[in-house]
Amino acid sequence: MKKAFIFLLFSIISTLGFSQISIEYCQTKAKENYPTFRNTGILEKTSKYSISNANKNYFPQLNLSAKASYQSDATSIDLVFPIPLEMDLPKMSRDQYQAVLELSQLIWDGGAIYTKKKEIKAELETKKANLEVELYTLRDRVANIYFGILSIKEQKSQALLMEKELERNFNQVSAYMEGGLANESDLDQIRVEQLNLRQRVAEIELMEKSYIRILSLMIGEDLKSDIEFKEPNVIIGNLKDEVRRPELMAFESQVKLLELKSKMLNAQSYPHLGFFAQGGYGKPVLNMFKEDADFFAIIGLRMSWNIGSFYTKKDSKRIIESNKELINTNKEAFLLNTTLQQETQKAEIQRLEKLVLSDKEIIVLRERIKKSSEYKLENGTISTSDYIKDVNALDMANQNKILHKTQLLMSIYKYNNIINSEDEK
């Protein structure tokens, strides 16, 4: 019994959760559904393999080489003795062959491998930051569609209320006709308004289906037209100025990558020290005058130093510093443009706040006018046409309020999106 109750409760919660949807959910799903979102995993795998390859440079390295040759001449010792002696002087063979297996182990590379691994990680962060910038643009696109749906649904609700109002007016005028206070033409005027309203409702429903279909494609889920779209909880009058956009992280990661490239130039200019051991078989061996093939072995330390890197190091560092200046300049331009967008959006929010306040006052006055016209219509002191005008004026005032309210919410949300504020959720 207890299990059945828990299952029923879970089913109810799941049903309620499924019947509602939020803009945050849509933005998250749109991001996950966007094809390039999968690039994050691909980039991480690529970075992992690159770091693994870099670590393998610390492993002992084996190198097998073989050669065979015939020379037109060979080293010999030609001595003339004053007294003839029967002596065979050593002479190298003209045919030579050799197979060598060399084991080498890196001891010190000036920090090149260590810096290379950090550079690989920095490249990954830079690519991920750039990807995040691309995905961030989806937020605006989803928000535009989402607020469009909210506006359409509000318009639909207002149209349905207007439909009920016209139906009530139609019944009233029909009653007036029986009392001789109205005629057939008065009913025709209401019928025309009803037909116009039905056309408007049909257009709204088609637009609603179109917007929901677009949002469904963006988030990768099939949304029904009867699903409830929650109004975003935006805070009016609490706008922050701090910018937390992913572009700033992208700029920082690019600078960090350039700094690591500069360190890599330093590491590449240091000498490399390593241990090696060779073992082989061939002719000649270490004793070059020994005619028979034999085994041989060599162990030792090896140092290599690419002094040529000093020729280009200074200019390479200058190039890196110039690129850092370019990134900082682009960052300053981005912050300037973002500040301009903030100020523009603030002005738009202030404008819409005033419009919403005035819409409320207009609706109150229009309702009074409409009630007065309704009273006059009942007493036969006003025509049905004039009454319908007042009804339409009230309907238009309500539509303006819906439009301005949705625009205000969207403007606040857009402002928070410009700076990537956490308060928008």
Secondary structure, 3 states (H helix, E strand, C coil): CHHHHHHHHHHHHHHHHHHEECHHHHHHHHHHHCHHHHHHHHHHHHHHHHHHHHHHHHCCEEEEEEEEEECCCCCECCCCCCCCCCCCCCECCCEEEEEEEEEEEEEECCCHHHHHHHHHHHHHHHHHHHHHHHHHHHHHHHHHHHHHHHHHHHHHHHHHHHHHHHHHHHHHHHHHHHCCCCCHHHHHHHHHHHHHHHHHHHHHHHHHHHHHHHHHHHHCCCCCCCCEECCCCCCCCCCCCCCCCHHHHHHHHHHHHHHHHHHHHHHHCCCEEEEEEEEEEEECCCCCCCCCCEEEEEEEEEEECCCCHHHHHHHHHHHHHHHHHHHHHHHHHHHHHHHHHHHHHHHHHHHHHHHHHHHHHHHHHHHHHHHHHHHHHHCCCCCHHHHHHHHHHHHHHHHHHHHHHHHHHHHHHHHHHHHCCHHHC
